[in-house]
């Protein structure tokens, strides 16, 4: 019995296969291409988008207000919104 376990341990490295580098699907390849394009900035607009002082103040206020709500220890499954095509009351 002990020899059986030793034989299995000896064959373990032969059973392990390396993960092939690169994308595993065409969708993953396309996602990686978009991510690379985004990081490089090659597809960036030549027209800069400016934010008005009012828009900047509103965005900053929203960000500050988001910190007023405490993060719960856990989320209860019975609370929250519903999704799907169920009937609403």
C-alpha positions in Angstrom: 0.0 0.0 0.0 2.8 2.4 0.9 4.5 1.6 -2.5 1.3 2.6 -4.3 1.3 6.1 -2.6 5.0 6.5 -3.4 4.4 5.6 -7.1 1.6 8.2 -7.3 3.8 10.8 -5.7 6.5 10.0 -8.2 4.1 10.4 -11.2 2.6 13.6 -9.9 5.0 16.0 -11.7 4.4 14.1 -15.0 0.6 14.7 -14.6 0.8 18.4 -14.1 0.5 20.4 -17.3 1.7 24.0 -17.8 -0.9 26.6 -18.6 -0.4 28.0 -22.0 0.5 31.7 -22.0 -1.8 34.1 -23.8 -5.5 34.4 -24.2 -7.6 31.3 -23.8 -10.4 32.5 -26.1 -11.0 35.1 -28.9 -13.0 37.2 -26.5 -10.2 37.3 -24.0 -7.8 38.3 -26.8 -10.1 41.1 -27.8 -10.4 42.3 -24.2 -6.6 42.3 -23.8 -6.2 44.3 -27.0 -8.6 46.9 -25.8 -6.9 47.1 -22.4 -3.5 47.5 -24.1 -4.9 50.2 -26.3 -6.4 52.0 -23.3 -3.1 51.9 -21.4 -1.0 53.1 -24.3 -3.3 56.1 -25.1 -3.1 55.4 -28.9 -6.9 55.7 -29.2 -7.2 58.8 -27.1 -9.3 61.7 -28.5 -7.3 64.6 -29.8 -10.1 66.9 -28.4 -9.6 67.5 -24.7 -12.7 67.3 -22.6 -13.0 70.1 -20.1 -15.0 70.1 -16.9 -16.6 73.3 -15.7 -16.0 74.4 -12.1 -19.7 73.7 -11.3 -19.4 70.1 -12.7 -16.2 69.6 -10.7 -17.8 70.9 -7.5 -20.8 68.6 -8.0 -18.6 65.6 -8.6 -16.5 66.3 -5.6 -19.6 66.7 -3.4 -21.0 63.4 -4.6 -17.7 61.7 -3.8 -17.7 63.3 -0.3 -21.3 62.4 0.3 -20.6 58.7 -0.6 -18.5 58.5 2.5 -21.5 59.3 4.8 -22.9 55.8 4.4 -21.1 53.1 6.5 -20.0 49.9 4.8 -21.9 47.0 6.5 -20.1 44.0 7.9 -22.2 41.8 5.6 -25.2 42.1 3.2 -28.5 40.5 4.1 -30.0 38.5 1.3 -33.5 39.6 2.0 -32.9 43.3 1.4 -32.2 45.3 -1.7 -33.7 45.6 -5.1 -35.1 42.9 -7.3 -34.1 42.1 -10.8 -35.7 40.1 -13.6 -39.1 40.1 -15.1 -41.1 39.5 -12.0 -44.2 41.4 -11.2 -43.9 44.5 -9.1 -46.3 45.4 -6.3 
